């Protein structure tokens, strides 16, 4: 249930070409393919539009595997496992 809720909650129109159902951004450490999208973020209390890179996956399954890897590797989410 958490998986479905999280992916639906994080859905951004226009990222369908990425198979990135959790909208994980492609930071400097990301070595895979990426896709740039214009999205809004809140900076200093103001909503602004920015071009941001998002990770691209070959399948939804790859997206789920990477999301779980992210959660398991982040001490903030240690209590989940």
C-alpha positions as CSV (number, residue, x, y, z in Angstrom):
1,X,0.0,0.0,0.0
2,X,2.9,2.4,0.8
3,X,4.4,1.8,-2.6
4,X,1.2,2.6,-4.5
5,X,0.3,5.6,-2.3
6,X,3.8,7.1,-2.6
7,X,4.1,6.7,-6.4
8,X,0.6,8.2,-6.9
9,X,1.3,11.1,-4.5
10,X,4.6,11.9,-6.2
11,X,3.3,11.7,-9.8
12,X,4.2,14.6,-12.0
13,X,2.6,15.0,-15.4
14,X,5.2,14.8,-18.1
15,X,7.6,12.3,-16.5
16,X,5.9,9.3,-18.2
17,X,8.9,9.0,-20.6
18,X,11.2,8.3,-17.6
19,X,9.4,5.3,-15.9
20,X,10.4,7.3,-12.8
21,X,7.3,6.7,-10.7
22,X,8.8,8.3,-7.5
23,X,10.3,11.3,-9.3
24,X,13.8,10.7,-8.0
25,X,16.0,13.5,-9.3
26,X,19.3,12.7,-11.1
27,X,21.9,14.3,-8.8
28,X,25.6,14.5,-9.6
29,X,26.2,10.9,-8.4
30,X,23.6,9.5,-10.9
31,X,25.4,7.7,-13.8
32,X,22.4,6.6,-15.7
33,X,20.2,8.3,-18.3
34,X,18.3,11.4,-17.3
35,X,15.5,13.6,-18.6
36,X,15.1,17.3,-18.0
37,X,11.7,18.7,-17.0
38,X,10.5,22.1,-16.0
39,X,9.0,21.8,-12.5
40,X,8.1,24.1,-9.6
41,X,10.0,24.1,-6.3
42,X,9.7,26.3,-3.3
43,X,12.8,28.4,-2.6
44,X,13.0,30.8,0.2
45,X,9.2,30.5,0.6
46,X,8.5,31.3,-3.0
47,X,7.3,29.0,-5.8
48,X,9.7,29.1,-8.7
49,X,10.0,27.1,-11.9
50,X,13.3,25.3,-12.6
51,X,14.6,22.9,-15.1
52,X,15.5,19.7,-13.1
53,X,17.1,16.4,-14.2
54,X,15.2,13.2,-13.3
55,X,16.5,9.7,-13.4
56,X,15.3,7.6,-16.4
57,X,14.6,3.8,-16.0
58,X,14.1,1.1,-18.5
59,X,11.0,-0.1,-16.6
60,X,8.8,0.6,-13.6
61,X,10.4,-2.4,-11.9
62,X,13.8,-0.7,-12.2
63,X,12.3,2.5,-10.7
64,X,10.9,0.5,-7.7
65,X,14.3,-1.3,-7.2
66,X,16.1,2.0,-7.1
67,X,13.6,3.6,-4.8
68,X,14.0,0.7,-2.3
69,X,17.8,1.0,-2.6
70,X,17.5,4.7,-1.8
71,X,15.3,4.1,1.2
72,X,17.6,1.3,2.6
73,X,20.7,3.4,2.1
74,X,19.3,6.5,3.8
75,X,19.6,6.4,7.6
76,X,16.5,8.7,7.8
77,X,14.4,5.7,6.7
78,X,16.3,3.0,8.7
79,X,13.2,2.3,10.9
80,X,11.3,1.1,7.8
81,X,13.5,-2.0,7.5
